[in-house]
């Protein structure tokens, strides 16, 4: 395998340029699909890389359940500096698995707790909760389980026209299954910290995607910008980063408002190649493909080596 086994750990750096440019140069729907897909591939390849390295590291630990042949010099020679790298990979893999499990557990607990709190309410898509704390976010799920949660405190701060924007925004989150992109990008960022810029950008682009859908539904971009700004000023964040909320993160809100006050973005599926964003997209795509090829090659090589080293 040689040094090629380490490539999936550093190739996420190839996606940093497009993560920076996608916010303003790509349609938010295209940016969300592209970045979450690239993050998912790079994150999966990073985990596979750590697994392969951890096998070598685990085989060196006393009392491990692996076959003795897996600790032979022929197996360890496939990884440069096997003693340090292998044992470090065991700790890195454990940390990544713990972080991903914590995110999934938090997502599951919040969904269960929210669904339990809504049992006494009518099974409508919009659930208005008697709460002075202003918030509005979605509860993802299949069929009738998908709900829009909005407090009376939020509705009290908006006009009737701005409420239309609020509900259109949240319906766009549900229709686009935006929680899936947030969850995928969140897991990838926890598997490899180099993917955190993609997670941050996806959190922004899903809100921009919903903003554009809301503006198209109400037919007034300026009204949509005003409603987003007012909601963001008073709203509380979603209880988990995998749930979409109208306010989003406080920092990007001015950029969202500025984008809504400008012309609607062009819904181009792929940017022109010989542009800054086009080159960044191709660089990220090449990094994802190279990471997948490197991971597949390393996995096949390790499989053949271990098969040879395993006693019959």
N, C-alpha and C positions, 0 to 999 in steps of 0.2 A: 504493500500500500504506500509506504514512504510518506513523504510530506503531503501527498494529495489527500490523505484522510483528514487533514486539518482545514482544507479549503472551505467546507460548509460552515465552519465556525467564523470565518472572516468575510466570506462573500456577501453577507448582508450589507456590508459597507457600500456595495455597488448600487444599492437601492436608496441611499441617502439623498443623492441629487434629485431623483424623481419625487421623493417624499417632500422635499422642499418646494419644488416647482409645481406639483400637482394641485396645490391649494388654489392657485390663481390661473393656471394655464390649461387645466383640463376641466371638462364638465364634471360636476361633483359625483354623478352616478358612475361615470367612467373611472374617475379617480378612486372611488370606493372599491369597485370591482377589481381594478388593477392592483391596488396596494394591498388589499386583503388577500388576494390570490397569491401575489408574490410573497407576502409575509407568511402565509400558510406553507408554501413550498419550502422557503428558506428555514422556517422554524422546524418543520418535519425533518429536513435534512440535517439540521444541527443536532436534533435529538438522536437520529440514527448514528451520526458521527460519535456522539458521546457514548452511546451504547457499545459501539465497536471498541472504542478506547477503554471503556469500563470493563469489558470482558477481559482484556489483558491485565488491567489493574486488579480486578477481583480474583483472578486466577493466582495472583501472587500473595493474597491474604491467607493466613493460616486458618484452617477449619472451614474453608469455603466448600460449597457443594459441587463445584465444577470438576470435571475429569482432570486427573493429574497431568495428562498430556497437554492440556491447554496452557500450562505454565512452562512448557519446554522452551528452550532458547529459540527454536525455529519459529514458534508462534510469536514470541516477544520481539524477535528481530523485525517483524513486519511493521512495528511502530517505533519511530525514532525516540530515543530517551525513554524507553518503555517504563522504567521504574517510577520516574517522576510523573510522566504524562498519564500513565494508566491509573495511578492512585488519585491524581488530581481529577481525572475524569469521573471517577466514582463519586467524589464529593460534589462536582458540578452537576452530574446527572441527578443526584439526590436532591440538590437545591432546586433544580428546574422542575422536577416532579412534584416537590412540595409546593412550590409557587403555583403551578398549574392546578394542582388539586385544591389549593386554597381558593383560587378564583372560581373554579367550578362549584365548590361547596357553597361559597358565598352567593353565587348566582342562583343555585338551587334553593337555598334557605330563604332568600328574599322573595323568590317566586312563590314558594309554599306559604310563607307568612302573609304575603299580600293576597294570595288567592283565598286563604282562610279568613282574612278580614273582610272579604267581599261576599262571603257566602250568603249573608242576609239581604243583599241588595238585588234588585231586578237584574236578570241576565241580559242587559243591554251592552252595546259596545262601549258606551261612555258611562263611567261611574263617577258621579259627583259626590265627593266626600265632604261632610260638614266639618271643616277644619279651617281655622283662621290662618294657618301657615300656608303661604302660597307655593304651590308646586303643580306640575303637570308632566307626567311621563307615561310610558306605555308598559303594559304587562304582557310580554310575549307569550304565545301559546298557540295551539292548534284550534281552529274553529271558534266556538264561543269563549274559549279560555283566553283569547287575546282581548285585552281591554285597554281603554284609555282612562287613566286615573287623573282627575283634576279636582282641586280643592275649591271650596267656596271662596277662600281667601284669594286665590288666583283670579277667579271669575269676577270678583268684586273690583279688581283693579283694571279691568279691560272693558272697553265699550262693546256693544253688540257686534259691530263689524270686526273688531279685533278678536273677539271670541271665535268668529268664523275662521280667521287665520290660525288661531291656536288649534282648533280641532282639525283643520286641514293638514296642519303640520304633523300632528300626532298620528293621523290616519296614514300619512305618507310613511311614517316610521313603521307602522304595522304592515302596510301593503308591501313595502320594500324589504321586510324581514331584516331591518337594520341591526337588530340585536345579534344576528348570526355573524355579521361582519365584525362587530365590536368584540364578540367573544373569540372569533378566530384570530384577530389581530392581537387581542390581549394574551391569548395562550402563546402565540408566537413570540411576543415580547418577553414573556416569562421564560420561554425556552432558550432564548438568546437575547441578552440585553442590547445587542447591536440593532435589534429590530424595534426598539422603543420609539424612534422617530416615525416609523410607519404607523404604529399604534396611535400616536398623537395625531397624525394627519388623518387617519381613518375616523377618529372621533370628531374631527372638524368637518370632514367631507360628508359624513352621514347627516349632520345638521344642515349643511349647505344643500344637500340633496332634498331634504324635507322642506327647507325654505323655498327652493325653486318650485317644488310641487305645490306648496301652499299658495305661492304667488300666482301660479298658473290656474289654480282652482278658484281663487277669488278675483283674479283679473286685475290686480292692483299691486304693483311692486312696492310703491311708497307706503301703502297701508301695511303691507307685510313687514316692511322694515321697521315701521313704528311699533307694530305689535310684538315683534321679536325683541326689540330694544326694551320695551316696557316689561315684558315677561321676564327677560333676563335680569333686569334690575332688582326684581323682588323675589324671584323664584329660588327655591332650594334645589341643590343638585339631586340627581337620581340616587337611590340607595345603593346601587352597585354600578360599576363602570360598563357593564354589559347591557344596561337599560338606557334607552334614548329619552332625553328630556328636552323640552323646548328651549330651556336656557342654555344647556350645554356648559362648557367650561367658561368661566368669566372672561378669560383673556381674549379668545377669538371672537367674542360677540361684536365688537366694533368692526372687525373685518367682514363679518356676515352682513351687518347692516350696510356697510359701504358697497358690498357686492350686490345687494338687493336694490340699492339706489342707482346702480349702473344698468346697462343693458343685460338681457338674459344671455347666459353662456350658450355657445354653439354646441349642440349635441353631436360632436364628432366622436366616432368610435375609436379612432387611432390618430394621434397627431402626425403632421407631416414629418418625415424622417429628418430632413436637414434643417431642423430648428433645435433650439436649446432643449425644450421639453421632449421633442422627439428623440434626440440622442440620449437623453436621460432615461426615457422609457425603454429604449433598446438596450441600454446598459443594464438596467434592472432585470429585463427579461433574459439577457445573456447570463447574468449572474445566477438567476434562478435555474436556468437550464444547466449551466456548468456545475452548480451545486448538486443538482439531481444526478447528473452523470457521475460526478465524483463519488457521491454516496453509494450509488448503485455499483460502481466498480469496486469500491472498498468493501462493500457488503459481500459481493461475490468472491473477492479474493480472500476475505476472512473466512467465509464459509468453506472454501476449498482447503485452506490451511488447517482449520479446526477439524475438518473431516479426516484429513490425513493424520492429524495428531491424536484423534480419538481412538482408543484401543477397541478392537472388535470384541 
